[in-house]
Amino acid sequence: MAKLVASGNAMPDSPGKFAMMKEMGAANAAMAKGDMRGACKSYVRAQQISGQKS
């Protein structure tokens, strides 16, 4: 948990930030597996979440 806060301390703490970081993690995992469609979907979802919260 401490690592999560340290890596994301540029944004204020919020449920949206956590959801966004989870989507970015999913996008990275999908990309590592070579699943570009899955990575794009997760990335777009993360962008939407960050847009709503800011």
C-alpha positions as CSV (number, residue, x, y, z in Angstrom):
1,M,0.0,0.0,0.0
2,A,2.8,2.4,0.8
3,K,4.3,1.8,-2.6
4,L,1.0,2.7,-4.3
5,V,0.8,6.0,-2.5
6,A,4.4,6.8,-3.1
7,S,4.1,6.2,-6.9
8,G,0.9,8.1,-7.3
9,N,1.4,11.0,-5.0
10,A,1.2,13.6,-7.8
11,M,-2.6,13.2,-7.8
12,P,-4.8,13.7,-4.7
13,D,-5.9,10.5,-3.0
14,S,-9.3,9.4,-4.4
15,P,-11.1,6.2,-5.4
16,G,-10.8,7.4,-9.0
17,K,-7.0,7.5,-8.7
18,F,-6.9,3.9,-7.4
19,A,-9.3,2.7,-10.2
20,M,-7.2,4.5,-12.8
21,M,-3.9,2.9,-11.5
22,K,-5.7,-0.5,-11.6
23,E,-6.7,0.1,-15.2
24,M,-3.2,1.2,-16.1
25,G,-1.8,-2.0,-14.5
26,A,-4.3,-4.0,-16.5
27,A,-3.2,-2.2,-19.7
28,N,0.5,-3.0,-18.9
29,A,-0.3,-6.6,-18.2
30,A,-2.3,-7.0,-21.4
31,M,0.5,-5.3,-23.4
32,A,3.1,-7.6,-21.8
33,K,1.1,-10.6,-23.1
34,G,0.8,-9.0,-26.6
35,D,-2.9,-8.2,-26.2
36,M,-3.0,-4.8,-27.8
37,R,-6.8,-4.7,-28.0
38,G,-7.1,-5.4,-24.3
39,A,-4.4,-2.9,-23.5
40,C,-6.1,-0.2,-25.5
41,K,-9.4,-0.8,-23.8
42,S,-7.9,-0.6,-20.3
43,Y,-5.9,2.5,-21.3
44,V,-9.0,4.3,-22.7
45,R,-10.9,3.4,-19.5
46,A,-8.1,4.8,-17.4
47,Q,-8.2,8.0,-19.4
48,Q,-12.0,8.3,-18.9
49,I,-11.7,7.8,-15.2
50,S,-8.9,10.4,-14.9
51,G,-11.0,12.8,-17.0
52,Q,-14.0,12.4,-14.7
53,K,-12.1,12.9,-11.5
54,S,-10.0,16.0,-12.4
